[in-house]
Amino acid sequence: MDNQQPPQGYQDPNAGQQQPPPEYQNNAAPPPQGYPPQQGGYPPTQYPQGGYPPQGPIPGKGKAIASLVMGIVSVVLAWFGYLSIVSLVLAIVGLILAIQARKEMPVGTAGMATAGMVLSIIALALAAILLICVAIAGAALCAVASY
């Protein structure tokens, strides 16, 4: 079976062409014709190694997340009448955690702590105002009911 002949009328498309050098005979394409071999040129580019800095645990990140969550919850609870008391407590704790987190975190990474601080301040003011309004309304209703 090794000495099979091609059918009659078959012409080898590579007949008469020059064979590539031995280093290119392992299914690799030979270099294009008409171009001189590359010599010299630019040296390979040296890129700085590393890319991103190593990602380890950021100090204060847990406190920043906790202050953000407490700020969000306290803003929501501030609108529910007597739940403003719970909102006041959560806002104070969130504010304390945000201040501690901002002190512990490196510069430029305290975004969540800042957001938690802002939300806690807003919730503190909102809860205090709404709690006073609810207390005044409750007192007014009691006065009208007893009259």
N, C-alpha and C positions, 0 to 999 in steps of 0.2 A: 504494500500500500504506500510505501515511501516514495516510489518512483512513478507517481501518477502524472500523466501528461495533461496539459490544459487542452480543452476542446479545440478542434480545428477552427481557424479564423479568429481565435483569441489573440489579442496583442497586449503585452504587458505595458501598462501606462508609464512605468518607470524605466522602460528600456531605453538605453542610450543616455540616461542622466547620470551625473556624477553622484557617487555614494557619499553620505556625510562622513566626517571623520569618526574614528572609533569611539571617542568620548560622547558623541551624540547619538549613538546607535541604540540606546536603551529607551526608545520611544520619546526622546526629547527632541524638540525642534532645533534644527541647526540655526546659527545666527543668520539674519537677513543678508542677502547678497548686496554688495555695493557700499557697505558701511565699513569704515576702518575699525580695527579692534580698539576697544576703549583703553586709554592709558591716562593715568593721572586723574584729573578731574578734581572735584571738590571732596574734601574729607567728609566722612560720615558725620551727620549732625549729632551733637551730644545734647540730649534733653535732660532737664533736671529730674532726678529720681524722686519717687515718693508720691507726687500728685497731691492727694488729700492728706491732711495730718491724721495720725492714728486716732481712731474713735474709741475712747475709753469712757468710763462713767463721768459725767459732768457733775461736779459738786453742787448741790443745791437744786438739782433738776426735779427731784421728788417734791421738795417744798414748793417749787414754782408751779408744778402741776396741781398740787393740792390747793394752793392759793387761787389759781385760776378756776378750779371747780367750785371752791367755796364762794368765790365772787359771783359766778354765774348763778349758783343755787340761791344765794342771798338776794340777788337782784330779782329773781323770780318770786321768791317767798315774800318779798317786801310788799307786794301788791295784794296779799291775802289777809287783810285785817289784822287780827291778833297774832298771826304768824310773823308779823313784823318783829316780834320779840326774838323769835328764832333767827330771823334774818339779821338782826343786830348782832347777835352772838357770833353767827357765821362770818359776818363781815369783819368783825374785830379779829377773830382768829385768822381769817384769810389775809388781812392786812399785816398782822404780825409775821405770818409765814412768808408773805411776799417781801417784806423788808429783810428778813433773814436770808432768803434765797438770793436777793440782789447783792447782798454783802458777800455771799459764798461763791457766786458764779463769776466766771471770767468775763472780761469786758467783751461786749458784743453778743453774748449768749443769753442775756437776761430778758428776752422778749416776753416769755410766758410770765415771768415774775412781774414785769411791768404791767402786763394786761391784768393779771390777778390783783395787783395793787389798785389799778384804776377802777376795776369793777367793784372791788371791796369798798373803796371810798364812795363811789356812786351809790352802792347799796346801803352803806352806812347813813348817808345823808337822806336817801329816799325812805328808808325804813324809819328813821327818826321823825321825818316830816309826816309820813303816813300814820305812824303810831300816835303821834300827837293829834292828828285829825280824827282818827278813830276814837281816841279817848274823849275828845271834845264832843264828837257826835254822840257817843254813848252817854256822856253826862247830860247833854241836852235832851236826849230822849228820855232819860230817867226823870229829869226835871219836869218835862211835859207830861209824862205818864202819872206822876204823883200830883199834879196840879189839878 
